[in-house]
Amino acid sequence: MTDDNKPLLEWAATTTPNPLGIDNPGAVTILATNLTRKTIDLSSATFSFDVGSYGKDLATSFDGVGTHGPEGWNFVNEGSGVFGVTVESGHSPAVGADGLQFSISGIAVNDNPGTTMVTIEEVTPDNRTAYKQAPLLKAYPDLTLEGPFVTPASVDYGGSVQVKWTATKGATVTLTVNGEVITHVKGNPNLPLPASGSYELDNITEAKTAIIATAELQTPTGRQKKEKPFILSLNAPTISDFTSSRVAGKPNTISVNWTATSVQQATLDIGSESFDVTGLSTYEHAGSLFSETVKLTVTNPATGASQSVTQPPAVANFELASPGPDLQPPSFALMWATDNFLGLLYTEDFNAPPRVAFSPDGQNWTLGPAAPNEGSGSSGTGYCPSVATLGDTVYVPQRKWNGSDLTTVLSQFSVSTNTWGTSQSMDWVPVANTLGVTIASDGNSTLYAAEMGSSLSGLRQSTDQGATWTALTPPDDPVVSALCPINSGLTWIDGTLYLCGSYINKDKARVFTYNGDGGWTQLASTGDFPTYPNIQQVNWRGSLATLSAPLAQSRGGDNTAGALQLFECTPAGVWSQQPASTTQWINQDTGPLFLGLAEFKDIIFYSIGPSSYSGGGVYMYYDEPTALPGEFGGSPVKTHG
């Protein structure tokens, strides 16, 4: 090659990287520079590379490479290592001060080091052809490492991420995750990690996960090594869409629903109970009908979060039962409860035989037939204001006129068959007693009865369903003889027999517990209660039931619109009066009232026997009336009657 065919333009070639790395992708850039002060016309050019696997060759193939040339010039891959340049139609062939640049990228450099030549052919418009060769160097590459790139950059508890990296071809790559070294493709222990690739890390549970990408490459100058770290953070747990609602058609039941993310442990507190709800997004709970705080707490090693809602009472959805017991004045209406049903003993008249109604949920009632008319024939006969149960049998004492005297019998009603059985005589009650007895049971095998007369001498128990009775010793108390048992009551609560009694027409009351061997203990603070001027006559009706405190007792007045009062007693025997707002819904006009009180499925039920002027019914009492929705105004809800 002589100066006669020396190119008019100054041609040069460079590479990226420089030198090119063998067995790695690379790029070649070719530059044409006008070294004169006048334009030089160029009609075409050709760049030729040696193709093969030798050190003098650049690549074994140029398929798939990219080309980029200046505006106004066509630059194409013609194949077999040849690239052609032509001027576009209508474009000037003149090369001025700016020069020309042509790039070839994505070249798969072969795996042998050496010097390879690019031959440049220059053709001018007058068909003058000139050539130049430029050397390109190929060598073992230096080690490079890009990454690790982690997506997402933070993760929910138990989630997964993709780890990506790019290293020099031929490099050995490992990942170290919190000290554990990963060397092979997941699921394939025989396939090492590639120099460029990705790996999925799943079940991320640590607050911080240290990920280190390590690349090593052996070169003629020695073994090279690079490391790059990434710290993966665990997202804090979050709670969204947290709601609590009552379940339609399921009294006593709430449904709690939530959306929570990045959760390791989830705990749901409903009232005083706690439940492990890890892995759940909904929970249905049958429990108290009172207002309750529902709190969801979620945690993971990163941190914790909690959220609370206050759930209104379930009975907000209770409606008037239809049909319900027809409580017409004047009447009695007493209540009791077993594990399976709530019972109501009522009558339309003091001298009429009683009826029994029972309900599995407090709002749907089955009405039983009237009891045998044991009390016909004399004023003052009828059933006694008392009831007890053994199993599904309901025991009701009645006063019976035998033609010359009042006697007392024990009537029996079967809930399972909805029928009354044969009444049994209680011949130990004196015929002169016109008031009958009050009874209770331990719910298992024993009945207790107290004669309602001028003293507590008639206190008995029966272990054969009322067939025979054994006398019990009454409490040894200086005021017992003055107590009027018509205003007294017996009840059995949590394994203990309670006896309560009051002075007639006096504002005083006592409560005793029976120890089972003839001894009685008076509860503290059940002596004299304060006077209530608006109540002319105070009657303790003897109804007790478990509330949030173990005992509650009602006090009713009569004659001058006296307000019913409710008292509670703690296990230590400390009594307190409930706020008047909890009972102001009871409209007492005139005439005596008998109040039923029972706890059933964690809610307190009242039954009110109406007087001649006010309606009665069955009501539900809330432990926290001030927390009720405004539509209730802090008042209990009447379910039927």
Secondary structure, 3 states (H helix, E strand, C coil): CCHHHCCCCEEEEEEECCCEECCCEEEEEEEEECCCCCCEECCEEEEEECECCCCCCCECCCCCCEEECCCCEEEEEEECCEEEEEECCCCCCEECCCCEEEEEEEEEECCCCEEEEEEEEEECCCCCEEEEEEEEEEECCCCCEEEEEEECCEECCCEEEEEEEEECCCCEEEEEECCEEECECCCCCCCECCCEEEEEEEEECCCEEEEEEEEEEEECCEEEEEEEEEEEEECCCEEEEEEEEECCCCCCEEEEEEEEECCCEEEEEECCEEEECCCCCEEEEECCCCCEEEEEEEECCCCEEEEEEEECCHHHHCCCCCCCCCCCCCCCEEEEECCCCEEEEECCCCCCCCEEEEECCCCCCEEEEECCCCCCCCCCCEECCCCEEECCEEEEEEEEECCCCEEEEEEEEECCCCEECCCEECCCCCCCCCCCEEEEECECCCEEEEECCCCCCCEEEECCCCCCCEECCCCCCCCHHHECHHHCEEEEECCEEEEEEEECCCCEEEEEEECCCCCEEECCCCCECCCCCCCCEEEEEEEECCCCCCEEEEEEEECCCCCCEEEEECCCCCEEECCHHHCCCCCCCCCCCCEEEEEECCEEEEEECCCCCCCCEEEEECCCHHHCCHHHCCCCEEEEC
